[in-house]
Amino acid sequence: MNIRVVIATVIAMMSMSTASADTLVNPQSQRISDLWNLTGADSVGIKLSGATFNGGCGGGNDMFATDPNDASNKLMQSLLLSAYLANRGVQVTVNGCVAGVSKIVAVHVTPN
């Protein structure tokens, strides 16, 4: 077998094994204690009361944000704003980093 093919195969397999998985931050529903627009981006940041997730992004363990490049960014922003205004709990799923905090990839607004 060609050595270039072997090297390319090994690199491809290594990159697949290091891919991060989506992580549910808070199995118990928590309230959004703060919500803000990230400067210079079509993105929303939130602070979850009681969250203690460390995604290795450098931000606080209770701070998360939507990614302006995510196809469902507007939908997640709407869900987060609705939950904040109605004082409803949310569960967020994250994967990766954006703006120095864990990047939200899914939002579940929970019933009271």
SVG drawing of the C-alpha trace seen along z (x, -y; Angstrom):
<svg xmlns="http://www.w3.org/2000/svg" viewBox="-45 -45 50 47">
<polyline fill="none" stroke="black" stroke-width="0.4" points="0.0,0.0 1.2,-3.5 2.7,-5.3 0.7,-8.5 -2.5,-6.6 -1.7,-5.1 -0.7,-8.5 -3.9,-10.1 -6.0,-7.3 -4.4,-7.6 -4.8,-11.4 -8.5,-11.0 -9.1,-8.4 -7.4,-10.6 -9.5,-13.6 -12.7,-11.6 -11.8,-10.3 -11.0,-13.7 -14.3,-15.3 -16.2,-16.7 -19.7,-15.5 -22.8,-17.5 -23.1,-17.8 -26.2,-18.4 -25.1,-21.1 -27.9,-20.9 -30.1,-17.8 -32.1,-19.8 -33.8,-22.8 -32.3,-26.1 -33.5,-29.7 -31.6,-32.2 -30.4,-34.8 -28.9,-37.1 -29.3,-37.5 -27.4,-39.8 -26.5,-40.5 -22.8,-39.8 -21.1,-42.9 -20.6,-42.9 -22.4,-39.6 -25.9,-38.3 -25.5,-36.2 -27.0,-36.0 -25.2,-35.2 -26.9,-33.7 -26.0,-33.1 -27.7,-30.0 -28.3,-30.2 -26.6,-27.2 -24.8,-25.9 -21.3,-24.5 -20.2,-23.3 -16.6,-23.9 -16.3,-23.6 -12.7,-24.7 -13.6,-27.9 -12.2,-30.4 -15.5,-31.9 -17.5,-31.4 -18.9,-27.9 -22.4,-29.4 -22.1,-31.4 -23.1,-30.2 -23.7,-31.8 -25.3,-31.1 -23.2,-31.1 -24.2,-33.6 -23.1,-31.1 -25.4,-28.4 -28.4,-27.7 -30.7,-27.6 -29.3,-30.7 -32.5,-32.8 -34.6,-30.0 -32.4,-29.4 -32.4,-33.2 -36.2,-33.2 -36.4,-30.2 -33.9,-31.7 -35.7,-35.1 -39.1,-33.6 -37.8,-31.4 -36.1,-34.4 -39.2,-36.7 -41.6,-33.9 -39.1,-32.9 -39.1,-29.3 -36.3,-26.8 -34.1,-25.8 -31.8,-22.9 -28.9,-23.7 -26.7,-21.4 -23.3,-22.7 -20.5,-21.7 -17.3,-23.8 -16.7,-27.4 -17.9,-30.8 -17.0,-34.3 -14.9,-32.7 -17.8,-30.7 -19.4,-27.3 -21.4,-27.3 -25.2,-26.5 -26.3,-24.0 -29.7,-23.1 -32.3,-24.6 -35.1,-22.9 -37.6,-25.2 -39.1,-23.2 -42.6,-23.5 -43.0,-25.1"/>
</svg>
